[in-house]
Amino acid sequence: MISRTKQKKVKKTSRSATKTRGVIAVRRAPGPAHRAILAFGPLRFQAAIGRNGMTVFKREGDGRTPIAAMALLYGYRDARHRQRWPHSGLDIRATKAEDGWCDAPTSPNYNRPVRLPFAASHERLQRDDGIYDLVIVMDWNMRSRARNRGSAVFFHLARPDFSPTAGCVAIAPAAMRVLLPHLRAGMRLKVVG
C-alpha cells in the first residue's frame, strides 16, 4: 500500500511532467546493451531496447533500436483483454485477430498495418505474451518506407524481466499507465546514443 505522502508526490511529479516540451528521451543504461532509461520531465523508468543496443544505421532484423527522434502517431490495445488504460491524447484503436504489421522489405505493404491472413512476412498485433496489450506506433521509416530500414519499431510493454526487444522501446505496464495521459500525437520519443 502506498502512503498518502507518496501518492501526493507521484501526482505532483506526474503533473510537472505535463509541463515538459513533449519529448521522451531514451538513453542506454549501464549493463547489457538492451537496458535503457526512459525520461519524461522528472519521471524516470527502466526500459528495454533492441537486443544489440542502438544504431544510427538501422537495418531490418538487426535487433537494434534506431537512434532517432520519432513522432508518436497512434496506438493499439488488445481488444481481448478487459484491461483499462488511462485516457490519452493519442488515438488508441482496439485490435482484432486479423490485425497484423508487414515486415517483409519486398512487399508494397512494408512497414504498414495489414489484414491477416497475409502471405508476406508479418507480425500479429494480438500477442499471447502481453507485450502488445498496449503498443504505440512511431514514425520510423513510415513516410518513405525505405527497404530494409526497419519495420514495426514500436513503443510497447516490456516483459517482466525487461528482456531485449527486436528494436522497439519497451517499458513496464505501470510506467505506461503513468505516461499514457501525457502522450499526444506528434510528441517525440528521442533515442539518444
C-alpha positions as semicolon CSV with decimal commas, in nm:
position;residue;x (nm);y (nm);z (nm)
1;M;0,000;0,000;0,000
2;I;0,131;0,345;-0,092
3;S;0,123;0,611;0,178
4;R;-0,074;0,933;0,120
5;T;0,252;1,129;0,115
6;K;0,391;0,910;-0,164
7;Q;0,060;0,930;-0,355
8;K;0,072;1,311;-0,341
9;K;0,436;1,309;-0,452
10;V;0,358;1,084;-0,752
11;K;0,063;1,308;-0,852
12;K;0,277;1,622;-0,818
13;T;0,561;1,466;-1,021
14;S;0,316;1,346;-1,285
15;R;0,164;1,695;-1,311
16;S;0,506;1,853;-1,354
17;A;0,574;1,609;-1,639
18;T;0,296;1,777;-1,837
19;K;0,497;2,099;-1,833
20;T;0,778;1,943;-2,039
21;R;0,819;2,017;-2,408
22;G;0,674;1,685;-2,512
23;V;0,995;1,489;-2,564
24;I;1,051;1,146;-2,419
25;A;1,423;1,066;-2,402
26;V;1,566;0,713;-2,407
27;R;1,931;0,660;-2,311
28;R;2,134;0,346;-2,265
29;A;2,165;0,229;-1,905
30;P;2,477;0,072;-1,755
31;G;2,497;-0,302;-1,810
32;P;2,371;-0,510;-2,102
33;A;2,322;-0,336;-2,439
34;H;1,943;-0,385;-2,424
35;R;1,893;-0,192;-2,099
36;A;1,784;0,172;-2,112
37;I;1,637;0,456;-1,908
38;L;1,332;0,641;-2,037
39;A;1,293;1,000;-1,912
40;F;0,995;1,232;-1,941
41;G;1,031;1,554;-1,744
42;P;1,116;1,449;-1,387
43;L;0,996;1,091;-1,444
44;R;1,243;0,805;-1,500
45;F;1,158;0,447;-1,594
46;Q;1,354;0,134;-1,671
47;A;1,322;0,036;-2,038
48;A;1,422;-0,244;-2,273
49;I;1,556;-0,177;-2,622
50;G;1,693;-0,391;-2,906
51;R;1,898;-0,699;-2,816
52;N;2,201;-0,547;-2,993
53;G;2,163;-0,197;-2,847
54;M;2,124;0,119;-3,055
55;T;2,238;0,231;-3,400
56;V;2,219;0,523;-3,641
57;F;2,220;0,272;-3,930
58;K;1,904;0,071;-3,861
59;R;1,852;-0,239;-4,080
60;E;1,565;-0,486;-4,091
61;G;1,620;-0,768;-3,842
62;D;1,941;-0,626;-3,687
63;G;1,799;-0,628;-3,333
64;R;1,893;-0,263;-3,281
65;T;1,688;0,038;-3,177
66;P;1,730;0,336;-3,410
67;I;1,899;0,647;-3,270
68;A;1,640;0,899;-3,384
69;A;1,361;1,134;-3,278
70;M;1,040;0,953;-3,371
71;A;0,694;1,109;-3,356
72;L;0,423;0,914;-3,174
73;L;0,143;0,854;-3,425
74;Y;-0,133;0,637;-3,273
75;G;-0,170;0,319;-3,072
76;Y;-0,336;-0,018;-3,043
77;R;-0,476;-0,200;-2,742
78;D;-0,552;-0,570;-2,735
79;A;-0,933;-0,597;-2,750
80;R;-0,926;-0,948;-2,598
81;H;-0,832;-0,811;-2,258
82;R;-1,051;-0,600;-2,034
83;Q;-0,754;-0,404;-1,908
84;R;-0,838;-0,038;-1,856
85;W;-0,584;0,216;-1,975
86;P;-0,589;0,586;-1,882
87;H;-0,721;0,827;-2,142
88;S;-0,458;0,956;-2,383
89;G;-0,423;1,231;-2,641
90;L;-0,328;0,956;-2,886
91;D;-0,585;0,770;-3,093
92;I;-0,582;0,420;-2,939
93;R;-0,753;0,156;-3,155
94;A;-0,872;-0,188;-3,047
95;T;-0,701;-0,476;-3,228
96;K;-0,880;-0,767;-3,387
97;A;-0,747;-1,119;-3,453
98;E;-0,689;-1,029;-3,819
99;D;-0,467;-0,725;-3,745
100;G;-0,102;-0,755;-3,841
101;W;0,201;-0,549;-3,944
102;C;0,406;-0,626;-4,255
103;D;0,783;-0,666;-4,202
104;A;0,871;-0,801;-4,550
105;P;1,100;-0,545;-4,721
106;T;0,998;-0,659;-5,071
107;S;0,625;-0,616;-5,007
108;P;0,443;-0,299;-5,118
109;N;0,288;-0,308;-4,768
110;Y;0,628;-0,299;-4,593
111;N;0,605;-0,131;-4,251
112;R;0,229;-0,091;-4,275
113;P;-0,068;-0,244;-4,093
114;V;-0,215;-0,541;-4,282
115;R;-0,513;-0,774;-4,259
116;L;-0,442;-1,140;-4,177
117;P;-0,408;-1,387;-4,330
118;F;-0,128;-1,215;-4,519
119;A;0,115;-1,402;-4,746
120;A;0,431;-1,194;-4,684
121;S;0,623;-1,190;-4,355
122;H;0,434;-1,008;-4,079
123;E;0,375;-0,970;-3,705
124;R;0,044;-1,026;-3,531
125;L;-0,079;-0,726;-3,331
126;Q;-0,257;-0,958;-3,087
127;R;0,008;-1,149;-2,896
128;D;-0,019;-1,400;-2,615
129;D;0,289;-1,268;-2,431
130;G;0,112;-0,937;-2,348
131;I;0,377;-0,700;-2,484
132;Y;0,131;-0,562;-2,739
133;D;-0,155;-0,522;-2,490
134;L;-0,077;-0,155;-2,550
135;V;0,150;-0,060;-2,839
136;I;0,225;0,284;-2,983
137;V;0,322;0,326;-3,348
138;M;0,617;0,561;-3,401
139;D;0,719;0,743;-3,717
140;W;1,019;0,525;-3,802
141;N;1,054;0,456;-4,176
142;M;0,685;0,530;-4,224
143;R;0,676;0,803;-4,488
144;S;0,940;0,698;-4,740
145;R;0,945;0,332;-4,628
146;A;1,296;0,260;-4,750
147;R;1,353;-0,114;-4,797
148;N;1,540;-0,287;-4,517
149;R;1,550;0,030;-4,299
150;G;1,342;-0,139;-4,028
151;S;0,976;-0,200;-3,963
152;A;0,743;-0,230;-3,665
153;V;0,964;-0,010;-3,445
154;F;0,706;0,040;-3,170
155;F;0,681;0,177;-2,816
156;H;0,520;-0,106;-2,619
157;L;0,508;-0,300;-2,292
158;A;0,816;-0,476;-2,159
159;R;0,834;-0,834;-2,047
160;P;0,857;-0,870;-1,666
161;D;1,233;-0,940;-1,686
162;F;1,296;-0,648;-1,928
163;S;1,444;-0,889;-2,181
164;P;1,552;-0,733;-2,512
165;T;1,320;-0,631;-2,792
166;A;1,379;-0,674;-3,166
167;G;1,442;-0,297;-3,193
168;C;1,146;-0,139;-3,016
169;V;1,138;0,061;-2,691
170;A;0,950;-0,114;-2,409
171;I;0,853;-0,012;-2,055
172;A;0,662;-0,176;-1,770
173;P;0,280;-0,162;-1,779
174;A;0,278;0,051;-1,461
175;A;0,513;0,303;-1,626
176;M;0,294;0,311;-1,938
177;R;-0,008;0,389;-1,719
178;V;0,175;0,692;-1,578
179;L;0,292;0,814;-1,921
180;L;-0,021;0,750;-2,127
181;P;-0,224;1,054;-2,010
182;H;0,066;1,280;-2,118
183;L;0,108;1,134;-2,466
184;R;-0,032;1,302;-2,774
185;A;0,011;1,268;-3,150
186;G;0,329;1,430;-3,278
187;M;0,508;1,411;-2,943
188;R;0,860;1,275;-2,994
189;L;1,037;0,977;-2,846
190;K;1,406;1,054;-2,887
191;V;1,657;0,769;-2,864
192;V;2,000;0,915;-2,794
193;G;2,325;0,720;-2,824
